[in-house]
Amino acid sequence: MSELPNWLRGMLRMRTQRALPRRTGKPSIGATIVYGDLRITVQAGLSDEMWVWLLDCGWRELTYRPDRRRYREIPSSWVTRLIDALPETRPLVMEAAVTRASLRPTLGDPNVLPSYVTRG
């Protein structure tokens, strides 16, 4: 039943882009930051200067739960490369990291079964 109002809003072009969330302080280690359909888990070594660069690029900390959106996860090895990259090479490293991002199941997704369960 809820699909009909969504469809109607889409047909009447009543959908609007959400505003970019406000800037926040640097997230703690293990926090999740997102940009569009991309997701990064914050690692040790994220400097204040790099966090400002990520904010300027549009990345924001994921602060709302439960989040049912599906994200492509940037591999932690590429996050480490991004942290270690020089400021002038960060855009190239980020571009390479995005190409290696893959869809990961989110916690609480009812369509994802544990590896030991098989569908019959």
N, CA, C and O atoms as a MOPAC input file, in Angstrom:
PM7 MOZYME 1SCF
protein

 N      0.81300 1    -1.18900 1     0.00000 1
 C      0.00000 1     0.00000 1     0.00000 1
 C      0.85800 1     1.25500 1     0.00000 1
 O      0.47400 1     2.27200 1    -0.57900 1
 N      2.02400 1     1.19100 1     0.65100 1
 C      2.86800 1     2.38800 1     0.72400 1
 C      3.59200 1     2.66300 1    -0.59000 1
 O      4.17800 1     3.73200 1    -0.75700 1
 N      3.56100 1     1.71400 1    -1.52400 1
 C      4.22600 1     1.93100 1    -2.80600 1
 C      3.46300 1     2.91900 1    -3.68100 1
 O      4.07300 1     3.62900 1    -4.48100 1
 N      2.16400 1     2.97400 1    -3.54600 1
 C      1.35800 1     3.87500 1    -4.36000 1
 C      1.69500 1     5.34400 1    -4.10300 1
 O      1.90300 1     6.07800 1    -5.06900 1
 N      1.75900 1     5.81700 1    -2.84000 1
 C      2.14500 1     7.21400 1    -2.63000 1
 C      3.56600 1     7.50600 1    -3.13800 1
 O      3.82300 1     8.58700 1    -3.66900 1
 N      4.47600 1     6.55600 1    -2.97700 1
 C      5.83600 1     6.74500 1    -3.48600 1
 C      5.82200 1     6.88500 1    -5.00300 1
 O      6.49900 1     7.75100 1    -5.55800 1
 N      5.05600 1     6.04000 1    -5.66700 1
 C      4.96600 1     6.08700 1    -7.11700 1
 C      4.35600 1     7.41200 1    -7.56600 1
 O      4.82600 1     8.03100 1    -8.52100 1
 N      3.29600 1     7.84200 1    -6.86000 1
 C      2.62300 1     9.08600 1    -7.21200 1
 C      3.57200 1    10.28300 1    -7.05000 1
 O      3.61200 1    11.16100 1    -7.91100 1
 N      4.33400 1    10.31800 1    -5.94900 1
 C      5.29500 1    11.40900 1    -5.75200 1
 C      6.34700 1    11.41200 1    -6.85400 1
 O      6.78300 1    12.47300 1    -7.30300 1
 N      6.75100 1    10.22800 1    -7.28400 1
 C      7.72100 1    10.14500 1    -8.37000 1
 C      7.15900 1    10.63900 1    -9.68900 1
 O      7.84500 1    11.33200 1   -10.44100 1
 N      5.91400 1    10.28500 1    -9.97200 1
 C      5.28400 1    10.69800 1   -11.23100 1
 C      5.03000 1    12.20600 1   -11.26700 1
 O      5.14600 1    12.82900 1   -12.32300 1
 N      4.68900 1    12.78500 1   -10.13400 1
 C      4.41400 1    14.21600 1   -10.07600 1
 C      5.67500 1    15.04400 1    -9.82600 1
 O      5.61300 1    16.26100 1    -9.65300 1
 N      6.80000 1    14.36700 1    -9.81100 1
 C      8.10400 1    15.00600 1    -9.58000 1
 C      8.11600 1    15.81500 1    -8.28400 1
 O      8.63500 1    16.93000 1    -8.22900 1
 N      7.52800 1    15.22100 1    -7.24600 1
 C      7.47900 1    15.87300 1    -5.94500 1
 C      8.67000 1    15.48200 1    -5.07300 1
 O      8.83400 1    16.00200 1    -3.96900 1
 N      9.48900 1    14.57700 1    -5.56600 1
 C     10.65000 1    14.15100 1    -4.79100 1
 C     11.70700 1    15.25200 1    -4.82500 1
 O     11.94200 1    15.88100 1    -5.85700 1
 N     12.31900 1    15.46300 1    -3.70500 1
 C     13.38000 1    16.46200 1    -3.62900 1
 C     14.62900 1    15.80600 1    -3.06600 1
 O     14.55500 1    14.86400 1    -2.27700 1
 N     15.77000 1    16.31700 1    -3.48200 1
 C     17.04000 1    15.81900 1    -2.96600 1
 C     17.17300 1    16.25000 1    -1.51700 1
 O     16.84200 1    17.38000 1    -1.16000 1
 N     17.65500 1    15.34900 1    -0.69400 1
 C     17.89600 1    15.70400 1     0.69200 1
 C     19.08500 1    16.64200 1     0.76400 1
 O     20.04200 1    16.51900 1    -0.00100 1
 N     19.01100 1    17.57100 1     1.68400 1
 C     20.13200 1    18.48600 1     1.88500 1
 C     21.28500 1    17.71900 1     2.51600 1
 O     21.07500 1    16.76200 1     3.26100 1
 N     22.48900 1    18.14400 1     2.21500 1
 C     23.67300 1    17.53200 1     2.79100 1
 C     23.66500 1    17.78400 1     4.29500 1
 O     23.49500 1    18.92400 1     4.72600 1
 N     23.84700 1    16.72900 1     5.10900 1
 C     23.86700 1    16.95700 1     6.56100 1
 C     24.96600 1    17.93800 1     6.95100 1
 O     25.95100 1    18.10800 1     6.23300 1
 N     24.78100 1    18.57300 1     8.08700 1
 C     25.76200 1    19.56800 1     8.51100 1
 C     27.09100 1    18.90500 1     8.83900 1
 O     27.16400 1    17.70600 1     9.10600 1
 N     28.13900 1    19.72200 1     8.81000 1
 C     29.47700 1    19.23300 1     9.12400 1
 C     29.55900 1    18.90500 1    10.60500 1
 O     28.99000 1    19.60400 1    11.44300 1
 N     30.27100 1    17.83800 1    10.91300 1
 C     30.45400 1    17.43200 1    12.29800 1
 C     31.94100 1    17.26500 1    12.56900 1
 O     32.76700 1    17.34700 1    11.66000 1
 N     32.26100 1    17.03400 1    13.81700 1
 C     33.64100 1    16.77200 1    14.18900 1
 C     34.10300 1    15.43700 1    13.64400 1
 O     33.30500 1    14.63200 1    13.16400 1
 N     35.39300 1    15.21800 1    13.72500 1
 C     35.97400 1    13.97800 1    13.20600 1
 C     35.37800 1    12.78800 1    13.95400 1
 O     35.33700 1    12.78900 1    15.18400 1
 N     34.91400 1    11.77000 1    13.21700 1
 C     34.31300 1    10.60000 1    13.87100 1
 C     35.36800 1     9.72900 1    14.54900 1
 O     36.55500 1     9.80600 1    14.23100 1
 N     34.92200 1     8.91500 1    15.47000 1
 C     35.83900 1     8.03500 1    16.18400 1
 C     36.17500 1     6.81700 1    15.32300 1
 O     35.51800 1     6.54700 1    14.31800 1
 N     37.20000 1     6.09900 1    15.73700 1
 C     37.62500 1     4.88700 1    15.02200 1
 C     36.48400 1     3.87800 1    15.05900 1
 O     35.88200 1     3.65100 1    16.10800 1
 N     36.19200 1     3.28000 1    13.91900 1
 C     35.12000 1     2.30300 1    13.81000 1
 C     33.79400 1     2.88700 1    13.37000 1
 O     32.86400 1     2.14400 1    13.05600 1
 N     33.69200 1     4.21100 1    13.34100 1
 C     32.45600 1     4.85200 1    12.88000 1
 C     32.31200 1     4.65100 1    11.37100 1
 O     33.27700 1     4.33000 1    10.67700 1
 N     31.12100 1     4.84200 1    10.89500 1
 C     30.84700 1     4.69300 1     9.46700 1
 C     30.59300 1     6.05700 1     8.85800 1
 O     29.81800 1     6.85400 1     9.38700 1
 N     31.26200 1     6.32100 1     7.72700 1
 C     30.99600 1     7.54700 1     6.97900 1
 C     30.48700 1     7.14400 1     5.60200 1
 O     30.88800 1     6.11800 1     5.05200 1
 N     29.59800 1     7.96700 1     5.05400 1
 C     28.95000 1     7.62300 1     3.79200 1
 C     28.96000 1     8.80700 1     2.83400 1
 O     29.01700 1     9.96900 1     3.23700 1
 N     28.90200 1     8.46500 1     1.55600 1
 C     28.76100 1     9.45200 1     0.48400 1
 C     27.98200 1     8.76100 1    -0.62100 1
 O     28.50000 1     7.85500 1    -1.27400 1
 N     26.74700 1     9.18000 1    -0.83500 1
 C     25.92200 1     8.52500 1    -1.84700 1
 C     25.69800 1     7.07300 1    -1.46800 1
 O     25.14700 1     6.78000 1    -0.40700 1
 N     26.12700 1     6.15900 1    -2.33700 1
 C     25.97400 1     4.73100 1    -2.04500 1
 C     27.28400 1     4.09700 1    -1.58000 1
 O     27.42200 1     2.87400 1    -1.60100 1
 N     28.24600 1     4.92300 1    -1.16100 1
 C     29.54300 1     4.42900 1    -0.70900 1
 C     29.64400 1     4.51000 1     0.80100 1
 O     29.05700 1     5.39300 1     1.42700 1
 N     30.39200 1     3.58200 1     1.38200 1
 C     30.55700 1     3.53300 1     2.83200 1
 C     32.00900 1     3.21800 1     3.16600 1
 O     32.64500 1     2.38200 1     2.52300 1
 N     32.52500 1     3.91100 1     4.19600 1
 C     33.87800 1     3.68100 1     4.69800 1
 C     33.78300 1     3.51300 1     6.20900 1
 O     33.03700 1     4.22800 1     6.87800 1
 N     34.54600 1     2.56300 1     6.73800 1
 C     34.70100 1     2.43000 1     8.18200 1
 C     35.96500 1     3.17900 1     8.57600 1
 O     37.04000 1     2.90900 1     8.04000 1
 N     35.84600 1     4.11800 1     9.50800 1
 C     36.96200 1     4.97400 1     9.90400 1
 C     38.03300 1     4.13800 1    10.60400 1
 O     37.74100 1     3.33800 1    11.49400 1
 N     39.26900 1     4.34300 1    10.18100 1
 C     40.40900 1     3.63800 1    10.76000 1
 C     41.30300 1     4.61000 1    11.51300 1
 O     41.17700 1     5.82800 1    11.38700 1
 N     42.21200 1     4.03800 1    12.30400 1
 C     43.20100 1     4.85600 1    12.99500 1
 C     44.07200 1     5.54000 1    11.95200 1
 O     44.36300 1     4.96200 1    10.90400 1
 N     44.47900 1     6.74500 1    12.23100 1
 C     45.33800 1     7.48000 1    11.31300 1
 C     44.62600 1     8.54600 1    10.51900 1
 O     45.26600 1     9.31300 1     9.80000 1
 N     43.30600 1     8.61000 1    10.63400 1
 C     42.54400 1     9.64200 1     9.92700 1
 C     42.84600 1    10.99300 1    10.58000 1
 O     42.46100 1    11.24300 1    11.72200 1
 N     43.52600 1    11.84100 1     9.85200 1
 C     43.91500 1    13.14800 1    10.40200 1
 C     42.76200 1    14.14300 1    10.30900 1
 O     41.79900 1    13.94000 1     9.57000 1
 N     42.88800 1    15.22600 1    11.07800 1
 C     41.88600 1    16.28900 1    11.01600 1
 C     41.84400 1    16.89500 1     9.61400 1
 O     40.77200 1    17.21700 1     9.10200 1
 N     43.00500 1    17.04600 1     9.00700 1
 C     43.09300 1    17.64500 1     7.66700 1
 C     42.41100 1    16.75100 1     6.63600 1
 O     41.73300 1    17.24500 1     5.73500 1
 N     42.59000 1    15.43300 1     6.76600 1
 C     41.94400 1    14.52100 1     5.82400 1
 C     40.43100 1    14.49900 1     6.05100 1
 O     39.66800 1    14.38300 1     5.09200 1
 N     39.98700 1    14.60800 1     7.30800 1
 C     38.55900 1    14.65100 1     7.58000 1
 C     37.92400 1    15.88000 1     6.93900 1
 O     36.82200 1    15.79500 1     6.39800 1
 N     38.59900 1    17.00500 1     6.99200 1
 C     38.09400 1    18.22600 1     6.34400 1
 C     38.01300 1    18.00100 1     4.83400 1
 O     37.05300 1    18.43300 1     4.19700 1
 N     39.00900 1    17.33200 1     4.25900 1
 C     38.99000 1    17.03100 1     2.82400 1
 C     37.79700 1    16.14300 1     2.48800 1
 O     37.10900 1    16.37800 1     1.49400 1
 N     37.54700 1    15.11800 1     3.31600 1
 C     36.39300 1    14.24100 1     3.08200 1
 C     35.07800 1    15.00900 1     3.20600 1
 O     34.15400 1    14.78900 1     2.42200 1
 N     34.99200 1    15.90900 1     4.18800 1
 C     33.79400 1    16.74400 1     4.33400 1
 C     33.58800 1    17.59900 1     3.08600 1
 O     32.46600 1    17.72800 1     2.59600 1
 N     34.67200 1    18.18100 1     2.57400 1
 C     34.57300 1    19.00100 1     1.36300 1
 C     34.10800 1    18.18400 1     0.16400 1
 O     33.45800 1    18.71000 1    -0.73900 1
 N     34.44400 1    16.89000 1     0.15900 1
 C     34.01700 1    16.00400 1    -0.92800 1
 C     32.57100 1    15.53500 1    -0.75800 1
 O     31.99500 1    14.96200 1    -1.68400 1
 N     31.97300 1    15.77400 1     0.42900 1
 C     30.58600 1    15.40000 1     0.64200 1
 C     30.38000 1    14.21900 1     1.57600 1
 O     29.23800 1    13.81600 1     1.80100 1
 N     31.43900 1    13.65500 1     2.12300 1
 C     31.31200 1    12.53700 1     3.05600 1
 C     30.76600 1    13.03800 1     4.37900 1
 O     31.11900 1    14.12800 1     4.82900 1
 N     29.89400 1    12.23300 1     5.01200 1
 C     29.33400 1    12.56300 1     6.30700 1
 C     29.25600 1    11.29800 1     7.15300 1
 O     29.18200 1    10.18400 1     6.63600 1
 N     29.27500 1    11.50300 1     8.47200 1
 C     29.15900 1    10.35900 1     9.37700 1
 C     27.72200 1     9.85200 1     9.37100 1
 O     26.77600 1    10.64000 1     9.38600 1
 N     27.57000 1     8.55000 1     9.34900 1
 C     26.25100 1     7.92200 1     9.39600 1
 C     25.78900 1     7.92500 1    10.84600 1
 O     26.34500 1     7.21100 1    11.68000 1
 N     24.77400 1     8.72600 1    11.14500 1
 C     24.36600 1     8.90600 1    12.53800 1
 C     22.97300 1     8.37900 1    12.83500 1
 O     22.55700 1     8.41500 1    13.99300 1
 N     22.24000 1     7.89900 1    11.86200 1
 C     20.87900 1     7.45600 1    12.12900 1
 C     20.77800 1     5.94200 1    11.99700 1
 O     21.41200 1     5.32600 1    11.14100 1
 N     19.97300 1     5.37400 1    12.85800 1
 C     19.75300 1     3.93400 1    12.89100 1
 C     18.25100 1     3.69700 1    12.92500 1
 O     17.55000 1     4.54600 1    13.47600 1
 N     17.71800 1     2.66100 1    12.40800 1
 C     18.37500 1     1.72700 1    11.52000 1
 C     18.45000 1     2.30200 1    10.10900 1
 O     17.52900 1     2.98500 1     9.66100 1
 N     19.50900 1     2.03300 1     9.44000 1
 C     19.69500 1     2.51700 1     8.07800 1
 C     19.46500 1     1.34200 1     7.13500 1
 O     20.22600 1     0.37400 1     7.15400 1
 N     18.43900 1     1.41900 1     6.32500 1
 C     18.10100 1     0.29900 1     5.44000 1
 C     18.67200 1     0.46000 1     4.04900 1
 O     18.42400 1    -0.37300 1     3.17700 1
 N     19.42400 1     1.50500 1     3.83100 1
 C     20.00600 1     1.70600 1     2.50700 1
 C     21.11000 1     0.68700 1     2.26500 1
 O     21.70100 1     0.15300 1     3.20400 1
 N     21.37400 1     0.43200 1     1.00700 1
 C     22.43900 1    -0.50000 1     0.63100 1
 C     23.64000 1     0.31600 1     0.16900 1
 O     23.51300 1     1.22800 1    -0.64800 1
 N     24.78300 1    -0.02100 1     0.69800 1
 C     26.01100 1     0.71200 1     0.38700 1
 C     27.04600 1    -0.22300 1    -0.22500 1
 O     27.05700 1    -1.42800 1     0.02200 1
 N     27.91500 1     0.37700 1    -1.03300 1
 C     29.09800 1    -0.33400 1    -1.50900 1
 C     30.22600 1     0.02500 1    -0.55000 1
 O     30.50800 1     1.20000 1    -0.31800 1
 N     30.85700 1    -0.98500 1    -0.00600 1
 C     31.90400 1    -0.79700 1     0.99600 1
 C     33.25500 1    -0.64400 1     0.30500 1
 O     33.63000 1    -1.45900 1    -0.53800 1
 N     33.98400 1     0.41400 1     0.67500 1
 C     35.34800 1     0.58100 1     0.18000 1
 C     36.24500 1    -0.30400 1     1.03800 1
 O     36.20500 1    -0.19800 1     2.26400 1
 N     37.05500 1    -1.17700 1     0.43100 1
 C     37.88000 1    -2.10900 1     1.20700 1
 C     38.81800 1    -1.38100 1     2.16700 1
 O     39.32200 1    -0.29800 1     1.86600 1
 N     39.04000 1    -1.99200 1     3.32000 1
 C     39.88600 1    -1.37200 1     4.34200 1
 C     41.31700 1    -1.16500 1     3.85700 1
 O     41.98000 1    -0.22100 1     4.28600 1
 N     41.80200 1    -2.03000 1     2.97200 1
 C     43.15900 1    -1.83800 1     2.44400 1
 C     43.24900 1    -0.54000 1     1.64000 1
 O     44.28300 1     0.12900 1     1.64700 1
 N     42.16500 1    -0.19000 1     0.95200 1
 C     42.15500 1     1.06100 1     0.19000 1
 C     41.93700 1     2.27300 1     1.08100 1
 O     42.39600 1     3.37000 1     0.76200 1
 N     41.24000 1     2.08400 1     2.19400 1
 C     41.10000 1     3.17300 1     3.15800 1
 C     42.47100 1     3.49500 1     3.74600 1
 O     42.80900 1     4.66300 1     3.93800 1
 N     43.26200 1     2.45300 1     4.03200 1
 C     44.62600 1     2.64900 1     4.53800 1
 C     45.47300 1     3.39300 1     3.51000 1
 O     46.22300 1     4.30200 1     3.86500 1
 N     45.35900 1     3.01200 1     2.23900 1
 C     46.10700 1     3.71000 1     1.17700 1
 C     45.68300 1     5.17100 1     1.09600 1
 O     46.51300 1     6.05600 1     0.88800 1
 N     44.40300 1     5.41500 1     1.26100 1
 C     43.89400 1     6.78600 1     1.21800 1
 C     44.43800 1     7.60800 1     2.38000 1
 O     44.80300 1     8.77000 1     2.20200 1
 N     44.49200 1     7.01700 1     3.55400 1
 C     45.02900 1     7.71400 1     4.73000 1
 C     46.50700 1     8.02800 1     4.53600 1
 O     46.96800 1     9.09900 1     4.93100 1
 N     47.25600 1     7.10400 1     3.93100 1
 C     48.69600 1     7.27800 1     3.73600 1
 C     49.04400 1     8.14900 1     2.53000 1
 O     50.19500 1     8.55700 1     2.37800 1
 N     48.06100 1     8.43900 1     1.66800 1
 C     48.32900 1     9.18800 1     0.43400 1
 C     48.65200 1    10.64900 1     0.73700 1
 O     48.18000 1    11.22400 1     1.71800 1
 N     49.46200 1    11.22100 1    -0.12900 1
 C     49.74700 1    12.65200 1    -0.04400 1
 C     48.48900 1    13.43100 1    -0.44900 1
 O     47.68900 1    12.94200 1    -1.24600 1
 N     48.31500 1    14.63000 1     0.09500 1
 C     47.10200 1    15.40300 1    -0.22300 1
 C     46.87100 1    15.60100 1    -1.72600 1
 O     45.72700 1    15.60300 1    -2.18200 1
 N     47.94000 1    15.76400 1    -2.48600 1
 C     47.73800 1    16.00100 1    -3.93200 1
 C     47.37100 1    14.73400 1    -4.70200 1
 O     46.87700 1    14.83100 1    -5.82600 1
 N     47.59800 1    13.54300 1    -4.13000 1
 C     47.24400 1    12.30200 1    -4.82700 1
 C     45.95700 1    11.67000 1    -4.28900 1
 O     45.51500 1    10.64600 1    -4.80900 1
 N     45.35700 1    12.25900 1    -3.26600 1
 C     44.13800 1    11.68900 1    -2.67600 1
 C     42.99700 1    11.49100 1    -3.66900 1
 O     42.35000 1    10.44400 1    -3.64100 1
 N     42.72500 1    12.46300 1    -4.55100 1
 C     41.61600 1    12.23200 1    -5.49100 1
 C     41.83500 1    11.00100 1    -6.37900 1
 O     40.88200 1    10.28400 1    -6.68500 1
 N     43.06700 1    10.75600 1    -6.78800 1
 C     43.34800 1     9.58000 1    -7.61900 1
 C     43.18600 1     8.29500 1    -6.82100 1
 O     42.62700 1     7.31800 1    -7.31900 1
 N     43.67400 1     8.29400 1    -5.58600 1
 C     43.54400 1     7.11000 1    -4.73600 1
 C     42.06900 1     6.85600 1    -4.42800 1
 O     41.62600 1     5.70700 1    -4.43200 1
 N     41.31100 1     7.91300 1    -4.16300 1
 C     39.88100 1     7.76300 1    -3.88200 1
 C     39.15600 1     7.18800 1    -5.09600 1
 O     38.29100 1     6.32300 1    -4.95600 1
 N     39.50500 1     7.66000 1    -6.26400 1
 C     38.88400 1     7.14800 1    -7.49300 1
 C     39.16100 1     5.65700 1    -7.66100 1
 O     38.26900 1     4.89200 1    -8.02700 1
 N     40.40200 1     5.24800 1    -7.39400 1
 C     40.75200 1     3.82600 1    -7.49000 1
 C     40.02500 1     3.01800 1    -6.42100 1
 O     39.59100 1     1.89600 1    -6.68100 1
 N     39.89000 1     3.57700 1    -5.22800 1
 C     39.19800 1     2.87500 1    -4.14500 1
 C     37.72000 1     2.68400 1    -4.47600 1
 O     37.14700 1     1.63100 1    -4.19400 1
 N     37.11200 1     3.69400 1    -5.06700 1
 C     35.69400 1     3.60900 1    -5.42000 1
 C     35.46000 1     2.51900 1    -6.46300 1
 O     34.43600 1     1.83700 1    -6.42300 1
 N     36.39100 1     2.35100 1    -7.38900 1
 C     36.22500 1     1.30600 1    -8.40700 1
 C     36.28900 1    -0.08700 1    -7.79500 1
 O     35.77700 1    -1.04400 1    -8.37600 1
 N     36.91000 1    -0.20500 1    -6.63500 1
 C     37.01700 1    -1.50200 1    -5.97200 1
 C     35.95700 1    -1.71300 1    -4.89000 1
 O     35.95900 1    -2.74200 1    -4.21400 1
 N     35.06900 1    -0.76400 1    -4.72700 1
 C     34.01000 1    -0.88900 1    -3.72700 1
 C     33.03200 1    -1.97100 1    -4.15900 1
 O     32.70800 1    -2.10700 1    -5.33800 1
 N     32.57300 1    -2.73500 1    -3.18000 1
 C     31.62600 1    -3.80400 1    -3.48800 1
 C     30.45900 1    -3.76500 1    -2.51400 1
 O     30.57400 1    -3.26100 1    -1.39700 1
 N     29.34500 1    -4.30400 1    -2.95800 1
 C     28.13300 1    -4.32500 1    -2.15600 1
 C     28.30000 1    -5.32100 1    -1.03200 1
 O     28.61500 1    -6.48800 1    -1.26400 1
 N     28.08900 1    -4.85800 1     0.18300 1
 C     28.18500 1    -5.71600 1     1.37100 1
 C     26.82200 1    -5.74100 1     2.04200 1
 O     26.12500 1    -4.72700 1     2.06200 1
 N     26.43200 1    -6.89000 1     2.59300 1
 C     25.13800 1    -6.92600 1     3.29200 1
 C     25.17700 1    -6.05900 1     4.54000 1
 O     26.20000 1    -5.96800 1     5.21900 1
 N     24.06100 1    -5.43200 1     4.82700 1
 C     23.97800 1    -4.60400 1     6.02300 1
 C     23.43300 1    -5.43300 1     7.17500 1
 O     22.72300 1    -6.41700 1     6.96600 1
 N     23.77000 1    -5.02900 1     8.38300 1
 C     23.26400 1    -5.71500 1     9.56300 1
 C     21.76000 1    -5.58500 1     9.61800 1
 O     21.21400 1    -4.50900 1     9.37200 1
 N     21.09900 1    -6.65400 1     9.93400 1
 C     19.65200 1    -6.61100 1    10.07600 1
 C     18.90800 1    -6.76200 1     8.76200 1
 O     17.68500 1    -6.63200 1     8.73700 1
 N     19.61600 1    -7.03300 1     7.66200 1
 C     18.95500 1    -7.21700 1     6.38000 1
 C     18.26000 1    -8.57900 1     6.39200 1
 O     18.93600 1    -9.60200 1     6.50000 1
 N     16.93100 1    -8.62000 1     6.28400 1
 C     16.22200 1    -9.89900 1     6.37300 1
 C     16.49200 1   -10.81000 1     5.18500 1
 O     16.20200 1   -12.00400 1     5.25800 1
 N     17.03200 1   -10.29200 1     4.10500 1
 C     17.30900 1   -11.12000 1     2.93200 1
 C     18.66100 1   -11.81000 1     3.01600 1
 O     18.96500 1   -12.66400 1     2.18300 1
 N     19.47200 1   -11.46100 1     3.99300 1
 C     20.79800 1   -12.03600 1     4.12700 1
 C     20.75500 1   -13.13000 1     5.18300 1
 O     20.34600 1   -12.89900 1     6.32100 1
 N     21.18300 1   -14.31800 1     4.79000 1
 C     21.22100 1   -15.43600 1     5.72100 1
 C     22.66400 1   -15.68900 1     6.14100 1
 O     23.58500 1   -15.43200 1     5.36600 1
 N     22.87300 1   -16.18900 1     7.35400 1
 C     24.23200 1   -16.56300 1     7.74600 1
 C     24.77900 1   -17.63300 1     6.81700 1
 O     24.01500 1   -18.36000 1     6.18200 1
 N     26.10600 1   -17.73000 1     6.73400 1
 C     26.73300 1   -18.65400 1     5.78900 1
 C     26.39500 1   -20.11600 1     6.07000 1
 O     26.46300 1   -20.94600 1     5.16300 1
 N     26.03200 1   -20.44600 1     7.31100 1
 C     25.74500 1   -21.83200 1     7.64900 1
 C     24.29000 1   -22.22400 1     7.36300 1
 O     23.92500 1   -23.38500 1     7.54500 1
 N     23.46100 1   -21.28600 1     6.92400 1
 C     22.06200 1   -21.57000 1     6.61500 1
 C     21.90700 1   -21.61900 1     5.09700 1
 O     22.37900 1   -20.73600 1     4.38200 1
 N     21.24000 1   -22.66300 1     4.62000 1
 C     20.97800 1   -22.78600 1     3.18800 1
 C     19.48600 1   -22.74300 1     2.96100 1
 O     18.70700 1   -23.24300 1     3.77200 1
 N     19.09700 1   -22.14800 1     1.86200 1
 C     17.67500 1   -22.13400 1     1.49400 1
 C     17.33400 1   -23.43700 1     0.81500 1
 O     18.08800 1   -23.93800 1    -0.01900 1
 N     16.19300 1   -23.98100 1     1.17900 1
 C     15.81400 1   -25.29500 1     0.66000 1
 C     14.93500 1   -25.25700 1    -0.51800 1
 O     14.55400 1   -26.30600 1    -1.03800 1

